[in-house]
Amino acid sequence: MKKAISGLLAAVMLLGGCAKLSSWINPLSDEGEQISDVFEPNKFLWQATLDKLAFMKIAVQDKEAGTIITEWSPAEGVKNEEFKIEAKVLSTELRSDCLQVVVFKRRWNGSGWQELEPNRVLNQEMETAILNQARILYRNSLAINQN
């Protein structure tokens, strides 16, 4: 009898950690309501991306997909070249591997635009600028919360 009761208690404890079953075991629990299918990108990476891309016109800003895409824009002081940036916030976490940036470049060749291969160095520089801005935003939020 003691083995049956301890086995039942162990099963209830193990199943109690499952979100879908915990509301069945404990009807007062609201854990089942916290599950969401909507992706929310990391708020610091998202805001830092918007801050750093503010010099360009935004064509797509899809927070649910974590994607920001600019329109083609000329670089200041550079003739016959335009740039477009696509940034993706891939996670809810604040980590460097949760951001992906591609800078597209095209050049006017006299009769039309010719797209060039994305430059890895330029992609990395833009990612670094956004990550640095995200770090600043995060530290500022910590300072505000401590006061």
N, C-alpha and C positions, 0 to 999 in steps of 0.2 A: 504494500500500500504506500509506503514512504517513497519507493522508487517511482511509482506512478505520479504521485503529487509533485516530486521534484522534477520529473520529466516534463510534466505539464507546465510548471513554473518556468523552466528553462525555455520551452517552446514559446510561451507568451512573451518572455523577455526578448528573445531573438526576433520574433515577429513584430514586437512593439517598435523596433527601429525602422521598419519599412513604412514609408510615408502612406502608401495606399491602404495598408492594413491597420495602421495606427488609428485612423479615424473610425474604423470598425471596432477595434478593441476599446478605444477611448472616444466616445461620441462627442465629448467636450473639446477634443483636440481640433485645432484649425490647420494642422499641417497639410492636409489634402488640398486646402484652398491656396497654398503658397506656390504650388507647382504652376509654372507658366511656360507656354510655348514661344513667347515673344522674346527675341534676342535683344538684350540691352548692352550695347558696347560699353567698354570702360569709359566713364564720364570724363576722366582726365585726358585720355588719348583722343577722345572725340572732340572735346573743346580745344585742345592743343592743335589738332588738325585744322579745325575751323579758323583758329587764330592765325596759323602760319599760312593758310591759303587765302586769307582775306584780301590779298592784293590781286587776286584773280576772281573772275565771275564764276560762281558755282552753277553748274548745269544740273547735277544730281546730288541730292542730299537725302539718302535713304538710311535713317537711323536703325531701322529694323534689320537691314542687311549689313549695317556697319560700313557703308560705302559713301564716299564723297568723290565726285568727279567734277573737274573744272571745265570750262569752255576753252577752246584754243585762244591763247593770248600772246601778243608779241612781248618779247623781253625788252626791258628798257635799254636803249642804246644799241640794240642789235637789229640790223636791217634784214629783211627777208627770212626771218625765222620766227616760228611760233611754238609755244609749249602748251601741253595739256597734262594735268596731273590727276592720277587715280590713286586714292588712298583707301585702304580697307583696315578697319579695326576688327580684328579676328576673334576677340575674346572679351570677357568681362573683367579680366585681370589686367593689372598694370605691369606689363613685361615687354621687353624689347621685341620678342618674337611674336607679339600679338598685333604688330603693325606691319603693313606691307604697302610700300609706295612705289609707283612706277611713273616716271616722268617721260612723256612722249614728246618727241621733237619732230618738226617738219620744216622743210626749207623750200622757198619759192625758187623754181629753176627757170623762170621766164615764161613758162607756158602753164604751169600748175604746181600744186604742192606735192612734194615728195617726202614721204614719211621715212625717218631714219630709225635705226635700231636704238632702243632705250639704252641710255648710258648708266652702267652700274654705279659709277662714282656719284653721278648726280642723284640717282635714286637713294643711295646711302646717305648723302649729305642732307637730303630733304627728310629722310627718316630720322636722322640724328637731330635735326632742328626741331622736329615735332616731339621727339622723345624728351629733349631738354625742356621744351615748353611744358610738357605734361608733368615732368618732375617739379618744375617751379609751381605749377598749379596745385600739385599734391602737397608740397611743403607748405604753401600758403594756407591750404585747408587745414593742415595740422596745427599751424600757428593760430588760426582763428578758433579752432576747437579747444585749444589749451587755455585761451583767455576767458 
